[in-house]
Amino acid sequence: MERLPSLFISHGAPTYALEPGLAGAQLNQLGSVLPRPAAVLVVSPHWMTRQPEATSSPRPRTIHDFGGFDPALYDMSYPAAGHPELAARAIELIRAAGWQSPALNAGRGLDHGAWVPLMHLYPQHDVPVFQVSLPHSLDSRSAFEYGRALAPLGEEGVLVVGSGSLTHNLFEFREQHAGEAEYAQVFTTWIREAVQAGDATRVIQALEQAPHAARAHPTAEHFLPLLVALGAARSVLPATVLSGGIVHGVLSMESYVFGQAVPLETQRQQAAEHA
């Protein structure tokens, strides 16, 4: 089987499910051109646990883990099948990497960090999905190593997805913004350049070295899935950038494919418009 790449997806606010914009259009195209996976594994900041867990329900429910948004969001569901066997395989790999007491969780469903972007990536919900939790103890280096533990799944038909946000300052998100915050643009450009150079070390050290890192990520949980996805790739390059822009003034929707160059029509159109 051809090795699958790994993805980092910026999932923005829950309203992304209703307002796909450029980022959603790119995810939709990406899902149509990637090799068809046996399952999607999602690591999300909205499921953090003491020890690693993996969802093992054959029919995971849709979790509406947010409040105060458009009522239409609470009527949405993502009724994809789960994949208990591959979830068990993920736990096996995590245990072999030295993590203590990883476990399967048959009651956990899909949080919005999983189902919201998947509404655009696989809108027919016809690819099985399971989640692996994000341990509370992770830092940048250990998040990368956590992804390394999951890397063999890429040869076994699993598309590993780290779902987070390239910039994530909730305090500023709740404010009103007339335009895009410059710091979010600068931080995004710095990460993009590191990814395009194949410089994994630079990305791992971003929260210490990147300009405006503390403002872009007052807490690290939405950045760590990027490092999990990076670790799950055998190589950063070739890399594909999905430049989804900045929404709500401060949320960068930029996403990455690690390990595969993917031509997207929206990117060709953007290039033509700027020519």
C-alpha positions as CSV (number, residue, x, y, z in Angstrom):
1,M,0.0,0.0,0.0
2,E,1.2,3.5,-0.9
3,R,2.2,5.5,2.2
4,L,-0.3,8.2,3.1
5,P,0.9,11.7,4.0
6,S,-0.1,13.3,7.3
7,L,-2.1,16.5,7.6
8,F,-2.2,19.4,9.9
9,I,-5.6,21.2,9.6
10,S,-6.5,24.5,11.2
11,H,-10.2,24.0,12.2
12,G,-10.8,27.6,13.3
13,A,-14.1,28.3,15.1
14,P,-17.1,25.8,15.0
15,T,-18.7,28.1,12.4
16,Y,-16.2,26.7,9.9
17,A,-18.8,23.9,9.5
18,L,-21.2,26.4,8.0
19,E,-18.8,28.9,6.5
20,P,-16.1,26.9,4.6
21,G,-14.5,29.8,2.8
22,L,-11.2,29.2,0.9
23,A,-10.0,26.8,3.5
24,G,-13.0,24.5,3.2
25,A,-12.8,24.5,-0.6
26,Q,-9.1,23.5,-0.4
27,L,-9.9,20.7,2.0
28,N,-12.7,19.4,-0.2
29,Q,-10.3,19.3,-3.2
30,L,-7.6,17.6,-1.0
31,G,-10.0,14.8,0.0
32,S,-10.8,14.1,-3.7
33,V,-7.2,13.8,-4.8
34,L,-5.5,12.0,-1.8
35,P,-5.3,8.2,-1.9
36,R,-8.4,6.8,-0.2
37,P,-7.6,5.9,3.4
38,A,-8.8,2.9,5.3
39,A,-9.5,5.3,8.2
40,V,-8.7,8.8,9.4
41,L,-7.1,9.3,12.8
42,V,-7.6,12.7,14.3
43,V,-5.7,14.2,17.2
44,S,-7.5,17.3,18.5
45,P,-6.9,19.8,21.4
46,H,-10.5,19.3,22.4
47,W,-9.8,15.8,23.8
48,M,-7.0,16.0,26.3
49,T,-6.4,13.2,28.8
50,R,-3.9,12.1,31.4
51,Q,-2.8,9.0,29.5
52,P,-3.3,8.3,25.7
53,E,-6.7,7.0,24.7
54,A,-8.3,6.1,21.4
55,T,-12.0,6.0,20.5
56,S,-13.1,2.5,19.7
57,S,-16.8,2.9,19.1
58,P,-18.0,1.4,15.7
59,R,-20.4,4.4,15.4
60,P,-18.9,7.4,17.2
61,R,-21.5,10.1,18.1
62,T,-21.0,13.7,17.1
63,I,-20.1,15.9,20.1
64,H,-21.3,19.5,20.1
65,D,-18.6,20.7,22.6
66,F,-19.2,24.5,22.2
67,G,-21.8,27.0,23.2
68,G,-23.2,30.3,22.0
69,F,-23.0,29.7,18.2
70,D,-25.5,29.4,15.4
71,P,-28.3,27.0,16.4
72,A,-27.8,25.2,13.1
73,L,-24.5,23.9,14.3
74,Y,-26.2,21.8,17.0
75,D,-28.4,20.0,14.4
76,M,-25.3,19.0,12.4
77,S,-23.8,15.5,12.7
78,Y,-21.0,13.5,11.1
79,P,-22.2,9.9,11.0
80,A,-19.0,8.2,9.9
81,A,-18.2,4.7,11.0
82,G,-15.4,4.2,13.6
83,H,-12.6,1.7,13.2
84,P,-12.1,-0.2,16.5
85,E,-9.3,-2.4,15.0
86,L,-7.2,0.4,13.8
87,A,-7.8,2.3,17.1
88,A,-6.4,-0.8,18.9
89,R,-3.4,-0.7,16.5
90,A,-2.8,2.9,17.4
91,I,-2.8,2.1,21.1
92,E,-0.4,-0.8,20.5
93,L,2.0,1.6,18.8
94,I,1.7,4.2,21.6
95,R,2.4,1.5,24.2
96,A,5.4,0.2,22.3
97,A,6.8,3.8,22.3
98,G,6.9,3.8,26.1
99,W,3.6,5.4,27.1
100,Q,2.1,4.0,30.2
101,S,-1.5,2.7,30.4
102,P,-2.8,3.8,27.0
103,A,-6.4,2.6,26.6
104,L,-9.4,2.3,24.3
105,N,-12.5,4.4,25.0
106,A,-15.7,3.0,23.6
107,G,-17.9,5.8,24.8
108,R,-16.1,8.8,23.4
109,G,-17.5,10.4,20.2
110,L,-16.0,12.9,17.7
111,D,-15.3,16.4,19.0
112,H,-15.6,19.5,16.8
113,G,-11.9,19.5,16.2
114,A,-12.5,16.2,14.3
115,W,-15.9,16.5,12.7
116,V,-15.9,20.1,11.6
117,P,-12.9,19.9,9.2
118,L,-14.0,16.4,8.1
119,M,-17.3,18.0,6.9
120,H,-15.1,19.6,4.2
121,L,-12.4,16.9,3.7
122,Y,-14.8,14.0,3.4
123,P,-18.3,15.5,3.2
124,Q,-20.0,12.2,2.4
125,H,-18.7,10.8,5.8
126,D,-17.8,7.6,4.0
127,V,-14.3,7.1,5.5
128,P,-14.1,5.6,9.0
129,V,-12.8,8.0,11.7
130,F,-11.3,7.5,15.1
131,Q,-9.6,9.9,17.5
132,V,-6.4,9.6,19.6
133,S,-6.3,11.9,22.6
134,L,-3.7,14.6,23.3
135,P,-2.0,13.9,26.7
136,H,-1.9,16.9,29.0
137,S,1.8,16.4,29.6
138,L,2.9,17.0,26.0
139,D,5.3,19.8,25.1
140,S,6.6,20.5,21.6
141,R,9.3,17.8,21.5
142,S,7.1,15.1,23.1
143,A,4.2,16.0,20.8
144,F,6.5,15.4,17.8
145,E,7.6,12.0,19.3
146,Y,4.0,11.1,19.9
147,G,3.4,11.6,16.2
148,R,6.5,9.5,15.5
149,A,4.9,6.6,17.5
150,L,1.9,6.8,15.1
151,A,4.0,7.1,11.9
152,P,3.7,3.4,11.0
153,L,0.0,3.8,10.5
154,G,0.8,5.8,7.3
155,E,1.9,2.5,5.7
156,E,-1.3,0.8,7.0
157,G,-3.8,3.0,5.2
158,V,-4.4,5.5,8.0
159,L,-4.5,9.2,7.3
160,V,-3.1,10.9,10.5
161,V,-4.6,14.3,11.0
162,G,-3.5,16.8,13.6
163,S,-6.4,19.3,14.0
164,G,-5.7,22.6,15.8
165,S,-5.2,26.2,14.8
166,L,-2.0,27.8,13.4
167,T,-2.8,30.8,15.6
168,H,-5.2,30.7,18.5
169,N,-5.7,33.6,20.9
170,L,-9.2,33.2,22.3
171,F,-9.2,36.5,24.2
172,E,-8.5,38.4,20.9
173,F,-11.0,36.1,19.0
174,R,-13.8,37.5,21.2
175,E,-12.8,41.1,20.4
176,Q,-14.0,42.9,17.3
177,H,-11.3,43.2,14.6
178,A,-11.5,45.5,11.6
179,G,-8.9,43.5,9.7
180,E,-6.3,40.8,9.9
181,A,-4.0,41.1,12.9
182,E,-0.4,41.6,11.7
183,Y,1.1,39.3,14.3
184,A,-1.0,36.4,13.0
185,Q,0.2,37.0,9.5
186,V,3.9,37.2,10.6
187,F,3.7,34.0,12.7
188,T,2.0,32.2,9.9
189,T,4.6,33.2,7.4
190,W,7.4,32.1,9.7
191,I,5.9,28.6,10.1
192,R,5.1,28.3,6.4
193,E,8.8,29.1,5.5
194,A,10.0,26.5,8.0
195,V,7.6,23.9,6.5
196,Q,8.6,24.7,2.9
197,A,12.3,24.4,3.9
198,G,11.6,21.0,5.4
199,D,13.0,22.3,8.7
200,A,11.3,20.1,11.3
201,T,13.6,21.4,14.1
202,R,12.6,24.9,13.5
203,V,8.9,24.0,13.6
204,I,9.4,22.1,16.9
205,Q,11.1,25.1,18.4
206,A,8.5,27.6,17.1
207,L,6.9,28.4,20.4
208,E,10.3,29.6,21.7
209,Q,11.7,31.2,18.5
210,A,8.9,32.3,16.2
211,P,7.9,36.0,16.2
212,H,4.8,36.7,18.3
213,A,4.6,33.0,19.4
214,A,3.3,33.9,22.9
215,R,0.6,36.0,21.4
216,A,-0.3,33.5,18.7
217,H,-0.5,30.7,21.3
218,P,-1.0,31.9,24.9
219,T,-1.5,28.2,25.6
220,A,0.0,25.4,23.4
221,E,-2.8,22.9,22.9
222,H,-3.9,24.2,19.5
223,F,-0.3,24.2,18.2
224,L,0.7,20.7,19.4
225,P,-1.4,18.8,16.8
226,L,0.8,20.4,14.2
227,L,3.8,18.7,15.8
228,V,2.0,15.4,16.1
229,A,1.2,15.5,12.4
230,L,4.8,16.5,11.6
231,G,6.1,13.5,13.6
232,A,3.7,11.2,11.9
233,A,5.2,12.0,8.6
234,R,8.4,10.2,7.5
235,S,9.6,13.4,6.0
236,V,8.3,17.0,6.0
237,L,9.0,17.2,2.3
238,P,7.4,17.3,-0.1
239,A,5.0,19.6,1.7
240,T,1.8,21.2,0.4
241,V,0.5,24.5,1.9
242,L,-3.2,25.1,2.1
243,S,-3.3,28.9,2.6
244,G,-6.8,29.3,4.0
245,G,-6.3,32.9,5.1
246,I,-7.1,34.5,8.4
247,V,-10.6,34.6,9.8
248,H,-12.1,36.5,12.7
249,G,-9.1,38.7,12.5
250,V,-6.8,36.4,14.4
251,L,-7.3,32.8,13.5
252,S,-5.0,31.6,10.8
253,M,-6.6,28.8,8.7
254,E,-3.4,27.7,7.1
255,S,-3.0,23.9,6.9
256,Y,-0.3,21.5,5.6
257,V,0.2,18.2,3.9
258,F,3.4,16.5,5.0
259,G,5.0,14.0,2.6
260,Q,3.0,14.7,-0.6
261,A,2.9,17.4,-3.1
262,V,-0.8,18.0,-4.0
263,P,-1.8,20.3,-6.9
264,L,-5.0,22.1,-5.9
265,E,-7.1,24.1,-8.4
266,T,-7.8,26.9,-5.9
267,Q,-4.0,27.5,-5.5
268,R,-3.6,27.6,-9.2
269,Q,-6.4,30.2,-9.4
270,Q,-4.8,32.2,-6.6
271,A,-1.4,32.2,-8.5
272,A,-3.1,33.3,-11.7
273,E,-4.9,36.2,-9.9
274,H,-1.6,37.4,-8.5
275,A,0.4,37.1,-11.7
